[in-house]
């Protein structure tokens, strides 16, 4: 969908890599690793737009809005991955997460012919899911022109959603149409047009930084810890217990007991260990907007002093 005069750096062949297929394997690896540093630099250069987008997104999401990730191909798969990780890491509600991938689930594992060109499908999905004023739409496309992704973004914006566009080519429709544009200047790829490389790395970092920042702003991180994690396996159960031990100074047995009473919710368990009952803890947290620091202040308890992280990092290691 590139238009005449539009500079598509992600598609152009670079003279620097023109004979990469005859290089020594070590030189090829070095060149591709060098490209990853370029990706990191591109994200750092875009840090202010990322922060601005996160600050506005936090307001929508605090009022019950949904996070909507949109993409096609590599960009779509990276977007889906970032969104899916929010559920176990931050207990982000599944009913407040939409992952709109061109071609649907099948496209996560294989290329679906023509999916990224299906602009009408993008519009239908926005209507089907009733995306509107409370929602935050993150549209990702290396080219900045992908029809499916662009149509989702434009229709969501028309319906009042906050729209964030992420692209690796400047002055492209997705950046021009988005409320918040994040341009990742990664330039030409070592393999021309293979945006799974530098462009993909930059997108992955950007999504990770954006979503993690939003979760911190929403109070789902406290004292550098994942206090809203879902303990879906034994490793995360141990991590929850160790978080409680660090934050309250309780014993392992007390931590396990508090987590059982709190139905596995770490923030509620912290308040239980400070003398609240389950009902009071839940109410205090709700009044504090989910912010554990504010909830502790409300019951007259100080925030913890910085502590050694050894008890948290060691839990993933096998016990001898």
C-alpha positions in Angstrom: 0.0 0.0 0.0 3.1 2.3 -0.2 2.4 5.5 -2.1 4.6 7.3 -4.5 7.2 9.4 -2.7 6.8 7.5 0.6 10.2 6.4 1.9 10.1 2.8 2.9 13.4 2.2 4.7 12.4 -1.2 5.9 12.0 -2.4 2.3 15.1 -1.0 0.7 18.3 -3.0 0.2 21.3 -1.6 1.9 24.7 -1.6 0.1 26.3 -2.5 3.4 24.7 -6.0 3.3 24.6 -6.5 -0.5 27.0 -9.5 -0.5 26.1 -10.8 3.0 25.5 -14.3 1.5 29.2 -14.7 0.8 30.5 -13.4 4.1 32.0 -15.6 6.8 29.4 -16.9 9.2 30.9 -14.9 12.1 30.7 -11.7 10.1 27.1 -12.4 9.3 26.3 -12.9 13.0 28.2 -9.8 13.9 26.2 -7.7 11.4 22.9 -9.0 12.7 23.9 -8.5 16.3 24.9 -4.9 15.4 21.4 -4.5 14.0 19.9 -5.3 17.3 21.8 -2.5 18.9 20.3 -0.2 16.2 16.9 -1.4 17.3 17.5 -0.6 21.0 18.8 2.9 20.0 15.6 3.5 17.9 13.4 2.7 20.9 15.4 5.0 23.1 15.0 7.8 20.6 11.2 7.3 20.8 11.1 7.2 24.6 9.2 10.5 24.9 6.3 9.5 22.6 6.1 6.1 24.4 5.8 7.8 27.8 3.2 10.3 26.5 1.1 7.5 25.1 1.4 5.4 28.3 0.3 8.4 30.5 -2.8 9.0 28.4 -3.6 5.2 28.1 -3.4 4.9 31.9 -6.3 7.3 32.3 -8.6 5.3 29.9 -7.7 2.0 31.4 -8.2 3.2 35.0 -11.8 3.9 34.0 -12.4 0.3 32.8 -11.2 0.5 29.3 -9.7 -2.4 27.3 -6.3 -2.8 25.8 -6.6 -3.7 22.1 -3.5 -4.9 20.2 -3.7 -4.9 16.4 -1.3 -6.2 13.8 -0.6 -8.5 10.9 2.3 -10.9 10.2 5.4 -10.5 12.4 4.1 -7.2 13.9 0.8 -8.9 14.8 2.5 -11.9 16.4 4.7 -9.6 18.5 1.6 -7.6 19.5 -0.3 -10.7 20.5 2.7 -12.0 22.5 2.9 -8.7 24.5 -0.8 -8.7 25.2 -1.0 -12.3 26.2 1.8 -11.9 28.8 -0.1 -9.2 30.7 -2.5 -11.8 32.1 -0.1 -13.9 34.1 2.4 -11.2 34.9 0.0 -8.4 36.0 -3.4 -10.2 36.4 -4.7 -8.0 33.6 -8.4 -9.1 33.2 -8.9 -11.3 30.1 -12.1 -9.6 29.3 -10.3 -6.3 29.1 -7.8 -7.5 26.5 -8.4 -7.8 22.7 -5.9 -9.3 20.3 -6.8 -8.5 16.8 -4.6 -10.5 14.4 -5.0 -10.3 10.6 -6.0 -13.9 9.6 -7.1 -14.8 13.2 -5.5 -17.6 15.2 -4.2 -19.5 12.2 -2.0 -16.6 11.3 -0.1 -16.9 14.6 1.7 -20.0 13.3 1.6 -19.6 9.5 1.1 -17.0 6.9 -2.5 -16.5 5.9 -2.7 -15.4 2.3 -4.2 -11.9 1.8 -5.0 -11.4 5.5 -3.0 -8.2 5.9 -4.8 -6.7 3.0 -8.3 -7.3 4.4 -9.2 -3.8 5.4 -12.9 -4.6 5.5 -12.2 -7.3 8.1 -10.5 -4.8 10.3 -13.5 -2.6 10.3 -15.8 -5.5 11.0 -13.7 -6.6 14.0 -13.8 -3.1 15.5 -17.6 -3.1 15.3 -17.9 -6.7 16.4 -16.0 -6.0 19.6 -17.7 -2.6 20.1 -14.4 -0.8 20.5 -15.0 2.8 21.7 -14.2 5.7 23.9 -12.9 3.8 26.9 -10.5 1.6 24.9 -6.8 1.9 24.0 -5.8 0.6 20.6 -2.2 -0.2 19.9 -1.7 -0.7 16.1 1.7 -2.1 15.1 3.1 -2.3 11.5 6.7 -2.1 10.4 5.6 -0.6 7.0 3.2 1.8 8.6 0.8 1.0 5.7 -0.7 -2.4 6.4 -4.4 -2.2 5.3 -5.9 -4.4 8.0 -4.0 -2.6 10.8 -4.7 0.8 9.4 -8.4 0.1 9.0 -8.7 -1.1 12.6 -6.9 2.0 13.8 -9.0 4.5 11.7 -12.3 2.9 12.6 -11.4 2.7 16.3 -10.4 6.3 16.3 -13.6 7.3 14.6 -15.5 5.6 17.4 -13.6 7.5 20.0 -10.9 5.0 21.1 -7.4 6.2 22.0 -5.2 5.1 19.2 -1.4 4.5 19.3 0.5 3.8 16.1 3.9 2.0 16.1 5.8 1.9 12.8 9.3 1.7 11.4 8.8 4.0 8.5 8.1 7.7 9.1 5.4 9.8 7.5 3.2 6.7 6.9 -0.6 6.4 7.3 -0.5 4.5 10.6 1.6 7.2 12.3 -0.3 10.1 10.6 -3.7 8.7 11.7 -2.9 7.7 15.3 -3.5 10.0 18.3 0.0 9.0 19.4 2.6 8.1 16.9 5.7 6.1 17.8 8.3 6.0 15.0 11.1 3.4 15.4 13.9 4.5 13.0 15.6 1.1 12.4 16.5 1.7 8.8 17.2 -1.0 6.2 17.5 -4.6 7.3 20.5 -6.9 6.9 18.1 -9.0 4.8 16.1 -6.5 2.8 12.4 -6.4 3.9 12.8 -9.0 6.7 11.2 -6.9 9.4 11.4 -9.8 11.9 14.9 -8.5 12.5 15.7 -4.9 13.5 12.2 -3.7 13.1 10.7 -6.6 15.0 13.2 -6.2 17.9 12.4 -2.5 18.2 8.6 -3.2 18.2 9.0 -5.9 20.8 11.0 -3.6 23.1 8.5 -0.7 22.6 5.5 -2.9 23.4 7.2 -4.3 26.4 8.2 -0.9 27.7 4.8 0.7 27.0 2.7 -2.1 28.6 5.0 -2.5 31.6 4.9 1.3 32.2 1.1 1.3 32.0 0.9 -1.5 34.5 3.2 0.3 36.9 1.1 3.5 36.6 -2.0 1.4 37.3 -0.5 0.1 40.6 0.2 -3.5 39.4 3.8 -3.2 40.5 4.9 -2.2 44.0 8.5 -1.8 45.3 9.7 -3.3 42.0 7.7 -6.5 42.5 4.9 -8.1 40.5 2.3 -7.8 43.3 -0.6 -8.6 40.8 1.0 -11.8 39.4 -1.2 -14.9 38.9 0.4 -17.8 40.8 -0.5 -20.4 38.1 2.4 -22.8 38.8 4.6 -23.7 41.7 7.4 -21.3 40.8 5.0 -18.4 40.9 3.4 -19.7 44.2 6.9 -19.6 45.7 7.5 -16.1 44.2 4.3 -14.9 45.8 5.3 -16.2 49.2 8.7 -14.6 48.9 7.2 -11.3 47.9 5.1 -11.4 51.1 8.1 -12.3 53.2 10.1 -9.4 51.8 7.3 -6.8 52.1 6.0 -7.8 55.6 8.8 -9.7 57.3 6.5 -12.7 57.8 7.4 -16.3 57.9 6.9 -18.7 55.0 4.0 -20.3 56.9 2.4 -17.0 57.6 2.8 -16.1 53.9 1.1 -19.3 52.8 -1.7 -18.8 55.2 -2.3 -15.2 54.1 -2.3 -16.2 50.4 -4.9 -18.9 51.1 -7.2 -16.4 52.8 -6.6 -13.8 50.0 -7.3 -16.4 47.3 -3.8 -15.9 46.0 -4.0 -12.1 45.7 -0.7 -10.7 46.9 -1.8 -7.2 47.6 -4.8 -8.4 49.7 -2.4 -10.8 51.5 -0.1 -7.9 52.4 -2.9 -6.1 54.0 -4.1 -9.2 55.9 -0.6 -9.5 57.3 -0.9 -5.9 58.5 -4.0 -6.8 60.5 -6.9 -6.3 58.0 -9.6 -8.8 57.4 -10.4 -9.8 53.8 -13.3 -7.5 53.5 -11.5 -4.5 54.8 -8.4 -5.2 52.7 -10.5 -5.4 49.6 -12.3 -2.2 50.4 -9.1 -0.3 51.2 -7.5 -1.4 47.9 -10.5 -0.5 45.9 -10.6 3.0 47.5 -6.9 3.3 46.7 -7.4 2.5 43.1 -5.5 -0.7 43.4 -2.4 1.1 44.6 -0.8 -0.9 47.4 1.4 2.0 48.6 -1.7 4.2 49.0 -3.6 1.4 50.7 -0.8 0.9 53.2 -0.8 4.6 53.9 -4.5 4.5 54.5 -4.2 2.0 57.3 -1.2 3.8 58.8 1.5 1.4 57.6 4.8 2.7 56.1 6.2 1.4 52.9 9.1 -1.1 53.3 12.7 -0.2 53.2 14.8 -1.5 50.3 15.7 -5.1 50.9 18.0 -7.7 49.5 16.5 -9.4 46.5 18.2 -12.7 47.1 15.1 -14.5 48.4 13.3 -13.6 45.1 16.0 -14.4 42.6 16.9 -17.7 44.2 13.5 -19.3 44.0 13.9 -20.2 40.3 17.1 -22.1 41.0 16.8 -25.9 41.6 17.1 -26.8 45.3 20.0 -29.0 46.2 
